[in-house]
Amino acid sequence: MKYVDEFRDSDLIGRACDEIRRLAEPGRHYRLMEVCGGHTHAIYRFGLKDVLPENIELIHGPGCPVCVLPMGRIDDGLALARDPNVIFAAFGDMMRVPGAQGSPLEHKARGLDVRIVYSPSDALKLARTNPDRHVMFFAIGFETTAPSTALTLMRARAEGIRNFSVFCNHVTIIPAIRAILDSPDMRLDGFLGPGHVSTVIGCRPYEWIAATEHKPIVVSGFEPVDMLQSIVMLLRQLREGRSVVENQYTRVVPWEGNRAALRALAEVFELRPYFEWRGLGFISQSALQLRDAYAAWDAERVFRVPGVRVTDPKAAQCGEVLKGVLKPHQCKLFGRECTPEHPVGALMVSSEGSCAAYYNYEHRKTAASLRVLTPA
């Protein structure tokens, strides 16, 4: 198959659903975690939850980098942006994410120079065109986006551009999965592995999940046929008592990963000893920091960072949703105090956030159904 409509073919979807119903054993409850936020959105966007048997439960994982960033890191970055000589540059996903003192967009309304960029190279271009200002790029993302940050830093160093720095918040997926598996209140039968991250790191890093934790994992694409086929592959493993890593997304994901991207990451970054994750706490070697060779472009060394630590609002249950303990609608604030227009937590803002996905598709669908059933 070569075209996107082929991966949405109703006949293929129907056949995959039939196979899932055949493989799902009656009386057994399956808990499958989709690690990636892109998968969560696909599940709700395409209504995949509604075509699965009731004994298959999809658990939303921590694969949204904006969502797992603690409020203190946002406040740290914005504290540096208060310098009138600094231009704060970030992806659009970050603009409405609340820190303790407000979101980047709210700080822009207060007069800070906050700008949306579509890539790290756009931020570097800002530095070239504003030589009298310092451009700080608020870098965020898993291994998916980290190579573009690395290549931009390599270019900045090669060109000797010193009015540019990176406030690095890149995180890595494997320690987060390990933290989920170590959580005492979490029982999982298998994983839908993240497709985007795997285009960079490949499939081999997941082998310990199957070998040590005895959980099957299938790296999946994002279209309906991709995800249903991946669930079929997981159910086959579970039925046969196997636990291996399988790659459903072979048209994009090489088993060994993207070696050029991995070389760029190795040159520019090293692992941080510890990094705080929203809902998961401090996880060792779970994030990236710039190597000493790039210290001149490291915002955390160029500037004095406050090191703010802020807990989420007490009523918000972002951490429990991120760990898969709660579904989005089970949060006390969901759809009431916390909406996309007035978010309390990052999960309601990000394009990969599970709360935003549930609100935009499932919640609105339920609300529309109620309006139809309720007489005027």
Kinemage of the C-alpha trace (Angstrom):
@kinemage 1
@onewidth
@group {chain A} dominant
@subgroup {mainchain}
@vectorlist {calphas} color= white
{ca met a 1} P 0.000 0.000 0.000
{ca lys a 2} L 1.313 3.441 -0.960
{ca tyr a 3} L -1.466 5.981 -0.393
{ca val a 4} L -3.094 7.157 2.811
{ca asp a 5} L -6.626 6.187 1.730
{ca glu a 6} L -5.472 2.579 1.441
{ca phe a 7} L -4.699 2.620 5.166
{ca arg a 8} L -8.292 3.774 5.812
{ca asp a 9} L -9.950 1.172 3.591
{ca ser a 10} L -13.205 -0.002 5.221
{ca asp a 11} L -12.809 -3.571 3.975
{ca leu a 12} L -9.326 -3.894 5.500
{ca ile a 13} L -10.557 -2.301 8.717
{ca gly a 14} L -13.473 -4.737 8.879
{ca arg a 15} L -11.210 -7.740 8.344
{ca ala a 16} L -8.805 -6.544 11.026
{ca cys a 17} L -11.694 -6.086 13.467
{ca asp a 18} L -12.941 -9.607 12.722
{ca glu a 19} L -9.463 -10.972 13.442
{ca ile a 20} L -9.265 -9.025 16.709
{ca arg a 21} L -12.618 -10.456 17.832
{ca arg a 22} L -11.418 -13.950 16.943
{ca leu a 23} L -8.159 -13.582 18.873
{ca ala a 24} L -9.545 -11.862 21.989
{ca glu a 25} L -10.314 -14.620 24.466
{ca pro a 26} L -13.715 -14.284 26.207
{ca gly a 27} L -13.347 -13.714 29.919
{ca arg a 28} L -9.893 -12.169 29.577
{ca his a 29} L -9.360 -8.425 29.950
{ca tyr a 30} L -6.565 -6.935 27.837
{ca arg a 31} L -4.813 -3.717 28.832
{ca leu a 32} L -2.699 -2.376 25.959
{ca met a 33} L -0.775 0.898 26.284
{ca glu a 34} L -0.237 3.140 23.298
{ca val a 35} L 2.911 5.012 24.306
{ca cys a 36} L 2.675 7.777 21.695
{ca gly a 37} L 0.304 10.735 21.928
{ca gly a 38} L -0.135 10.565 18.159
{ca his a 39} L -1.659 7.119 18.603
{ca thr a 40} L -4.031 8.458 21.245
{ca his a 41} L -5.306 11.094 18.833
{ca ala a 42} L -5.707 8.509 16.082
{ca ile a 43} L -7.722 6.273 18.416
{ca tyr a 44} L -10.234 9.021 19.143
{ca arg a 45} L -10.165 10.690 15.744
{ca phe a 46} L -10.982 7.492 13.873
{ca gly a 47} L -13.250 6.017 16.559
{ca leu a 48} L -11.071 2.929 16.937
{ca lys a 49} L -12.097 2.422 20.550
{ca asp a 50} L -15.678 1.877 19.387
{ca val a 51} L -14.817 -0.999 17.041
{ca leu a 52} L -12.814 -2.999 19.585
{ca pro a 53} L -14.321 -5.692 21.833
{ca glu a 54} L -15.199 -4.473 25.322
{ca asn a 55} L -12.500 -6.619 26.907
{ca ile a 56} L -9.719 -4.708 25.104
{ca glu a 57} L -8.796 -1.533 26.991
{ca leu a 58} L -6.407 0.998 25.490
{ca ile a 59} L -4.298 2.820 28.077
{ca his a 60} L -2.827 6.225 27.200
{ca gly a 61} L 0.903 6.504 27.872
{ca pro a 62} L 3.378 9.332 28.538
{ca gly a 63} L 4.397 9.877 24.914
{ca cys a 64} L 3.561 13.587 24.713
{ca pro a 65} L 6.718 15.641 25.407
{ca val a 66} L 4.802 18.858 26.069
{ca cys a 67} L 2.574 17.040 28.562
{ca val a 68} L 5.363 15.468 30.609
{ca leu a 69} L 7.265 18.748 31.038
{ca pro a 70} L 6.854 20.021 34.622
{ca met a 71} L 5.603 23.549 35.160
{ca gly a 72} L 8.909 24.600 36.716
{ca arg a 73} L 10.804 24.112 33.441
{ca ile a 74} L 8.330 26.372 31.644
{ca asp a 75} L 8.750 29.010 34.347
{ca asp a 76} L 12.544 28.713 34.109
{ca gly a 77} L 12.502 29.346 30.363
{ca leu a 78} L 10.130 32.282 30.679
{ca ala a 79} L 12.225 33.768 33.490
{ca leu a 80} L 15.126 34.045 31.034
{ca ala a 81} L 12.807 35.627 28.472
{ca arg a 82} L 12.209 38.576 30.823
{ca asp a 83} L 15.610 39.893 29.779
{ca pro a 84} L 14.775 42.621 27.194
{ca asn a 85} L 17.681 41.434 25.049
{ca val a 86} L 16.253 37.910 24.735
{ca ile a 87} L 13.881 36.561 22.097
{ca phe a 88} L 12.060 33.465 23.380
{ca ala a 89} L 11.399 31.080 20.469
{ca ala a 90} L 9.353 27.882 20.732
{ca phe a 91} L 7.042 25.578 18.821
{ca gly a 92} L 3.369 26.518 18.652
{ca asp a 93} L 2.482 23.583 20.923
{ca met a 94} L 4.207 25.366 23.791
{ca met a 95} L 2.456 28.718 23.472
{ca arg a 96} L -0.586 27.947 25.611
{ca val a 97} L 0.996 25.511 28.072
{ca pro a 98} L 0.498 26.991 31.552
{ca gly a 99} L 3.352 27.611 33.932
{ca ala a 100} L 2.809 28.872 37.459
{ca gln a 101} L 3.058 32.468 36.165
{ca gly a 102} L 1.110 31.915 32.954
{ca ser a 103} L 1.764 30.540 29.492
{ca pro a 104} L 4.281 31.865 26.916
{ca leu a 105} L 1.357 33.431 25.041
{ca glu a 106} L 0.257 35.271 28.190
{ca his a 107} L 3.829 36.477 28.706
{ca lys a 108} L 3.827 37.731 25.130
{ca ala a 109} L 0.686 39.730 25.925
{ca arg a 110} L 2.571 41.249 28.863
{ca gly a 111} L 5.271 42.528 26.527
{ca leu a 112} L 7.867 39.755 26.365
{ca asp a 113} L 9.330 38.980 22.941
{ca val a 114} L 7.886 35.483 22.484
{ca arg a 115} L 7.809 34.023 18.972
{ca ile a 116} L 6.511 30.848 17.346
{ca val a 117} L 8.966 28.962 15.145
{ca tyr a 118} L 8.374 25.836 13.095
{ca ser a 119} L 11.870 24.392 13.464
{ca pro a 120} L 15.121 25.041 15.375
{ca ser a 121} L 16.642 26.352 12.148
{ca asp a 122} L 13.949 29.059 12.108
{ca ala a 123} L 15.181 30.139 15.544
{ca leu a 124} L 18.761 30.200 14.256
{ca lys a 125} L 17.600 32.349 11.342
{ca leu a 126} L 16.112 34.772 13.889
{ca ala a 127} L 19.537 34.999 15.510
{ca arg a 128} L 21.167 35.785 12.163
{ca thr a 129} L 18.666 38.550 11.393
{ca asn a 130} L 18.779 39.998 14.935
{ca pro a 131} L 22.515 40.194 15.725
{ca asp a 132} L 21.927 42.670 18.559
{ca arg a 133} L 19.519 40.290 20.379
{ca his a 134} L 19.951 36.825 21.919
{ca val a 135} L 17.601 34.144 20.586
{ca met a 136} L 16.840 31.331 23.036
{ca phe a 137} L 15.163 28.302 21.522
{ca phe a 138} L 13.000 26.355 23.988
{ca ala a 139} L 13.767 22.852 22.682
{ca ile a 140} L 11.293 20.104 23.463
{ca gly a 141} L 10.496 16.626 22.231
{ca phe a 142} L 11.527 12.994 22.365
{ca glu a 143} L 14.203 11.514 20.110
{ca thr a 144} L 11.908 12.425 17.210
{ca thr a 145} L 12.770 16.140 17.254
{ca ala a 146} L 16.126 16.067 19.035
{ca pro a 147} L 18.172 15.433 15.836
{ca ser a 148} L 16.933 18.684 14.275
{ca thr a 149} L 18.042 20.554 17.405
{ca ala a 150} L 21.414 18.801 17.249
{ca leu a 151} L 21.946 19.687 13.591
{ca thr a 152} L 20.990 23.319 14.259
{ca leu a 153} L 23.527 23.519 17.088
{ca met a 154} L 26.185 22.020 14.827
{ca arg a 155} L 25.406 24.701 12.257
{ca ala a 156} L 25.487 27.491 14.860
{ca arg a 157} L 28.884 26.291 16.029
{ca ala a 158} L 30.238 25.976 12.474
{ca glu a 159} L 29.076 29.512 11.623
{ca gly a 160} L 30.204 30.982 14.953
{ca ile a 161} L 26.740 32.376 15.794
{ca arg a 162} L 27.010 33.283 19.477
{ca asn a 163} L 23.704 35.123 19.983
{ca phe a 164} L 21.817 31.818 19.884
{ca ser a 165} L 21.246 29.226 22.603
{ca val a 166} L 19.073 26.223 23.342
{ca phe a 167} L 17.129 25.646 26.559
{ca cys a 168} L 17.108 21.858 26.273
{ca asn a 169} L 14.065 19.851 27.365
{ca his a 170} L 14.536 16.842 25.105
{ca val a 171} L 13.529 13.612 26.841
{ca thr a 172} L 14.017 9.938 25.997
{ca ile a 173} L 11.282 7.345 25.730
{ca ile a 174} L 12.860 4.198 27.199
{ca pro a 175} L 13.255 5.430 30.824
{ca ala a 176} L 9.633 6.616 30.774
{ca ile a 177} L 8.429 3.151 29.754
{ca arg a 178} L 10.597 1.647 32.478
{ca ala a 179} L 9.054 3.998 35.054
{ca ile a 180} L 5.569 2.974 33.914
{ca leu a 181} L 6.417 -0.719 34.249
{ca asp a 182} L 7.890 -0.106 37.731
{ca ser a 183} L 4.704 1.623 38.891
{ca pro a 184} L 2.950 -0.630 41.444
{ca asp a 185} L -0.544 0.473 40.383
{ca met a 186} L -0.077 -0.351 36.699
{ca arg a 187} L -0.885 -3.674 35.038
{ca leu a 188} L -0.263 -3.922 31.295
{ca asp a 189} L -0.403 -6.795 28.827
{ca gly a 190} L 1.468 -5.185 25.935
{ca phe a 191} L 2.542 -2.001 24.177
{ca leu a 192} L 1.844 -0.231 20.919
{ca gly a 193} L 5.325 1.168 20.392
{ca pro a 194} L 5.788 4.792 19.272
{ca gly a 195} L 6.162 5.163 15.510
{ca his a 196} L 7.759 8.610 15.335
{ca val a 197} L 10.421 8.010 17.992
{ca ser a 198} L 11.238 4.663 16.400
{ca thr a 199} L 12.093 6.294 13.062
{ca val a 200} L 15.161 7.612 14.908
{ca ile a 201} L 16.033 4.977 17.530
{ca gly a 202} L 14.710 1.907 15.683
{ca cys a 203} L 13.251 -1.181 17.378
{ca arg a 204} L 16.230 -2.705 19.148
{ca pro a 205} L 16.000 -0.455 22.272
{ca tyr a 206} L 12.642 -2.071 23.146
{ca glu a 207} L 13.975 -5.628 23.290
{ca trp a 208} L 14.407 -5.535 27.082
{ca ile a 209} L 10.647 -4.994 27.470
{ca ala a 210} L 9.980 -8.360 25.849
{ca ala a 211} L 12.994 -10.200 27.277
{ca thr a 212} L 12.936 -8.931 30.879
{ca glu a 213} L 9.382 -7.748 31.468
{ca his a 214} L 7.779 -10.391 29.222
{ca lys a 215} L 5.519 -7.830 27.550
{ca pro a 216} L 4.993 -7.924 23.779
{ca ile a 217} L 5.520 -4.664 21.920
{ca val a 218} L 4.573 -3.776 18.344
{ca val a 219} L 5.902 -0.556 16.799
{ca ser a 220} L 2.878 0.880 15.016
{ca gly a 221} L 1.969 3.419 12.372
{ca phe a 222} L -0.792 5.960 12.870
{ca glu a 223} L -3.516 5.125 10.365
{ca pro a 224} L -6.547 2.963 11.303
{ca val a 225} L -5.277 -0.118 9.442
{ca asp a 226} L -1.831 0.349 11.048
{ca met a 227} L -3.172 0.422 14.573
{ca leu a 228} L -5.696 -2.381 14.162
{ca gln a 229} L -3.067 -4.558 12.512
{ca ser a 230} L -0.719 -3.829 15.427
{ca ile a 231} L -3.404 -4.885 17.906
{ca val a 232} L -3.833 -8.116 15.916
{ca met a 233} L -0.070 -8.712 16.188
{ca leu a 234} L -0.150 -8.103 19.961
{ca leu a 235} L -3.114 -10.431 20.471
{ca arg a 236} L -1.419 -13.169 18.476
{ca gln a 237} L 1.634 -12.944 20.708
{ca leu a 238} L -0.490 -13.010 23.851
{ca arg a 239} L -2.536 -15.956 22.592
{ca glu a 240} L 0.644 -17.889 21.758
{ca gly a 241} L 2.404 -16.946 24.993
{ca arg a 242} L 5.163 -15.030 23.174
{ca ser a 243} L 6.848 -11.727 24.048
{ca val a 244} L 8.923 -10.198 21.256
{ca val a 245} L 9.392 -6.846 19.535
{ca glu a 246} L 7.650 -6.614 16.176
{ca asn a 247} L 7.702 -3.794 13.653
{ca gln a 248} L 4.379 -3.117 11.945
{ca tyr a 249} L 5.586 0.288 10.666
{ca thr a 250} L 8.226 -1.168 8.357
{ca arg a 251} L 7.535 1.353 5.594
{ca val a 252} L 9.019 4.075 7.811
{ca val a 253} L 10.893 2.507 10.748
{ca pro a 254} L 14.243 0.741 10.154
{ca trp a 255} L 15.076 -1.883 12.785
{ca glu a 256} L 18.418 -0.242 13.613
{ca gly a 257} L 17.060 3.317 13.445
{ca asn a 258} L 18.370 6.336 11.562
{ca arg a 259} L 22.128 6.110 11.950
{ca ala a 260} L 22.825 9.648 10.702
{ca ala a 261} L 20.371 11.085 13.251
{ca leu a 262} L 21.842 8.952 16.028
{ca arg a 263} L 25.356 10.192 15.178
{ca ala a 264} L 24.174 13.808 15.410
{ca leu a 265} L 22.575 13.126 18.802
{ca ala a 266} L 25.745 11.468 20.077
{ca glu a 267} L 27.906 14.406 19.003
{ca val a 268} L 25.814 17.173 20.560
{ca phe a 269} L 24.020 15.604 23.545
{ca glu a 270} L 24.690 13.492 26.585
{ca leu a 271} L 22.295 12.057 29.171
{ca arg a 272} L 21.326 14.148 32.189
{ca pro a 273} L 21.812 12.447 35.555
{ca tyr a 274} L 18.194 13.240 36.486
{ca phe a 275} L 15.218 15.034 34.987
{ca glu a 276} L 11.771 15.689 36.415
{ca trp a 277} L 8.705 14.412 34.554
{ca arg a 278} L 5.184 15.556 35.237
{ca gly a 279} L 3.401 12.711 37.007
{ca leu a 280} L 6.433 10.418 37.061
{ca gly a 281} L 8.832 12.407 39.237
{ca phe a 282} L 12.600 12.419 38.758
{ca ile a 283} L 13.842 9.719 36.387
{ca ser a 284} L 17.555 9.064 36.011
{ca gln a 285} L 19.163 9.420 32.575
{ca ser a 286} L 15.807 10.225 30.998
{ca ala a 287} L 16.669 13.505 29.268
{ca leu a 288} L 19.381 15.112 27.174
{ca gln a 289} L 21.742 17.979 27.890
{ca leu a 290} L 24.358 19.674 25.729
{ca arg a 291} L 27.912 18.390 25.836
{ca asp a 292} L 30.741 20.664 27.032
{ca ala a 293} L 31.766 21.318 23.423
{ca tyr a 294} L 28.443 23.152 22.984
{ca ala a 295} L 28.472 24.993 26.321
{ca ala a 296} L 28.527 28.374 24.551
{ca trp a 297} L 25.099 27.556 23.064
{ca asp a 298} L 23.594 26.061 26.227
{ca ala a 299} L 21.069 28.501 27.711
{ca glu a 300} L 21.430 26.844 31.115
{ca arg a 301} L 25.108 27.856 31.131
{ca val a 302} L 24.819 31.146 29.251
{ca phe a 303} L 22.154 32.416 31.683
{ca arg a 304} L 21.455 31.992 35.358
{ca val a 305} L 18.455 29.646 35.520
{ca pro a 306} L 16.246 30.005 38.633
{ca gly a 307} L 15.620 26.255 38.946
{ca val a 308} L 11.925 26.619 39.771
{ca arg a 309} L 10.005 23.619 41.096
{ca val a 310} L 6.219 23.917 41.006
{ca thr a 311} L 3.575 21.300 41.716
{ca asp a 312} L 0.512 21.030 39.504
{ca pro a 313} L -2.752 22.522 40.810
{ca lys a 314} L -4.041 20.144 43.485
{ca ala a 315} L -7.339 19.458 41.752
{ca ala a 316} L -5.672 18.593 38.438
{ca gln a 317} L -4.859 14.913 37.922
{ca cys a 318} L -2.454 15.219 35.011
{ca gly a 319} L 0.032 12.810 36.562
{ca glu a 320} L -2.507 10.013 36.951
{ca val a 321} L -3.694 10.486 33.365
{ca leu a 322} L -0.099 10.486 32.065
{ca lys a 323} L 0.635 7.215 33.866
{ca gly a 324} L -2.529 5.626 32.487
{ca val a 325} L -4.076 5.251 35.935
{ca leu a 326} L -7.004 7.522 34.996
{ca lys a 327} L -8.792 8.178 31.727
{ca pro a 328} L -9.004 11.897 30.782
{ca his a 329} L -12.709 12.201 31.569
{ca gln a 330} L -12.090 10.812 35.072
{ca cys a 331} L -10.092 13.904 36.055
{ca lys a 332} L -12.138 16.168 38.318
{ca leu a 333} L -11.437 19.247 36.182
{ca phe a 334} L -11.941 17.726 32.734
{ca gly a 335} L -14.427 19.635 30.564
{ca arg a 336} L -15.326 21.994 33.392
{ca glu a 337} L -12.484 24.120 34.817
{ca cys a 338} L -10.067 22.598 32.279
{ca thr a 339} L -10.926 23.008 28.584
{ca pro a 340} L -8.847 23.759 25.445
{ca glu a 341} L -9.919 27.410 25.720
{ca his a 342} L -8.936 27.625 29.409
{ca pro a 343} L -6.450 24.808 30.093
{ca val a 344} L -5.281 23.979 33.590
{ca gly a 345} L -2.880 21.262 32.466
{ca ala a 346} L -0.656 20.665 29.452
{ca leu a 347} L -2.583 17.520 28.466
{ca met a 348} L -5.477 19.728 27.358
{ca val a 349} L -3.239 21.956 25.217
{ca ser a 350} L -0.801 19.816 23.277
{ca ser a 351} L -1.673 18.398 19.862
{ca glu a 352} L -0.599 15.036 21.311
{ca gly a 353} L -2.224 15.431 24.734
{ca ser a 354} L -4.691 12.690 25.682
{ca cys a 355} L -7.098 15.157 27.328
{ca ala a 356} L -7.191 17.322 24.179
{ca ala a 357} L -7.798 14.210 22.068
{ca tyr a 358} L -10.597 13.002 24.304
{ca tyr a 359} L -12.174 16.454 24.489
{ca asn a 360} L -12.026 17.180 20.752
{ca tyr a 361} L -13.388 13.826 19.615
{ca glu a 362} L -14.957 11.623 22.316
{ca his a 363} L -16.296 14.323 24.636
{ca arg a 364} L -17.824 16.392 21.831
{ca lys a 365} L -19.276 13.268 20.218
{ca thr a 366} L -20.965 12.363 23.511
{ca ala a 367} L -22.226 15.918 23.972
{ca ala a 368} L -23.647 15.951 20.424
{ca ser a 369} L -25.412 12.630 21.059
{ca leu a 370} L -26.984 14.001 24.218
{ca arg a 371} L -28.255 17.063 22.330
{ca val a 372} L -29.903 14.800 19.757
{ca leu a 373} L -31.526 12.621 22.441
{ca thr a 374} L -32.699 15.537 24.557
{ca pro a 375} L -35.971 17.101 23.304
{ca ala a 376} L -35.948 20.851 22.789
